[in-house]
Amino acid sequence: MNVDVIARGRISELLELAKQMWGNDKKLSRRYVQLARKIAMRHRIKLGNRLFCKKCGAVFIPGATVRVRQSPRQKMVLYTCTECGAVRRFGRS
């Protein structure tokens, strides 16, 4: 089995655990996100920008930890972290 396949499986497992643990233990959830990011960096795997907050490490759960809005004038999608207030802007076509 390829090492990258194992790493991708572990990353997805950690991110799922982070989502499940968010309501019970936020510190542990952030640790899972941190471990997933570490594995991704070690194996040069791109995670994407819409899975977690880069500022505070909170996993993005729509309605619970992130507010998603569309800006019609600027033609972009705004992700606002409800934990730290960081705003991410993603252009749309």
C-alpha positions in Angstrom: 0.0 0.0 0.0 1.2 3.5 -0.9 2.3 5.7 2.0 0.3 8.7 0.6 -2.9 6.5 0.6 -2.3 5.7 4.3 -1.6 9.4 5.1 -4.8 10.5 3.3 -6.8 8.0 5.2 -5.3 9.1 8.5 -6.0 12.8 7.7 -9.6 12.2 6.8 -10.0 10.1 10.0 -8.5 12.8 12.1 -10.7 15.5 10.6 -13.9 13.3 11.2 -12.8 12.8 14.8 -12.3 16.6 15.1 -15.9 17.2 13.9 -17.3 14.6 16.3 -15.3 15.9 19.3 -16.1 19.6 18.8 -19.2 19.6 21.0 -17.5 17.7 23.9 -13.8 18.7 23.9 -12.7 21.7 21.8 -9.1 21.4 22.8 -8.9 17.7 21.7 -10.7 18.7 18.4 -8.1 21.4 17.7 -5.3 18.8 18.5 -6.8 16.5 15.9 -6.8 19.3 13.3 -3.2 20.1 14.2 -2.1 16.5 13.7 -3.9 16.3 10.4 -2.1 19.4 9.2 1.2 18.0 10.3 0.7 14.8 8.4 -0.4 16.7 5.3 2.7 18.9 5.5 5.0 16.0 6.0 3.6 14.2 2.9 2.9 17.3 0.9 -0.8 16.7 0.6 -3.1 19.7 0.0 -6.0 19.9 2.5 -7.9 22.8 1.0 -8.9 26.0 2.6 -12.5 25.2 3.7 -11.9 22.4 6.3 -10.6 24.4 9.3 -9.6 27.8 10.5 -6.0 28.6 9.9 -5.9 31.2 12.7 -7.4 29.2 15.6 -7.5 25.6 14.4 -11.2 25.1 14.7 -12.7 22.5 12.4 -15.4 24.1 10.1 -18.9 22.8 10.9 -21.5 25.0 9.0 -23.8 26.6 11.4 -21.8 25.7 14.5 -18.2 27.0 14.0 -18.4 28.8 10.6 -20.8 31.2 9.1 -21.0 31.0 5.3 -22.3 34.0 3.3 -22.4 34.9 -0.3 -21.5 38.5 -1.3 -23.4 39.3 -4.5 -21.6 42.6 -5.3 -18.1 41.2 -4.8 -19.0 37.8 -6.2 -17.3 35.8 -3.4 -18.1 33.4 -0.6 -17.2 34.6 2.9 -16.3 32.0 5.6 -16.4 33.6 9.1 -15.0 31.5 12.0 -17.4 31.9 15.0 -14.6 31.1 17.4 -12.0 33.7 16.6 -13.8 35.9 14.0 -11.3 35.3 11.2 -12.8 35.9 7.7 -11.8 33.9 4.7 -12.8 35.1 1.2 -13.1 32.8 -1.7 -13.8 34.0 -5.2 -16.5 32.3 -7.2 -17.1 32.1 -10.9 
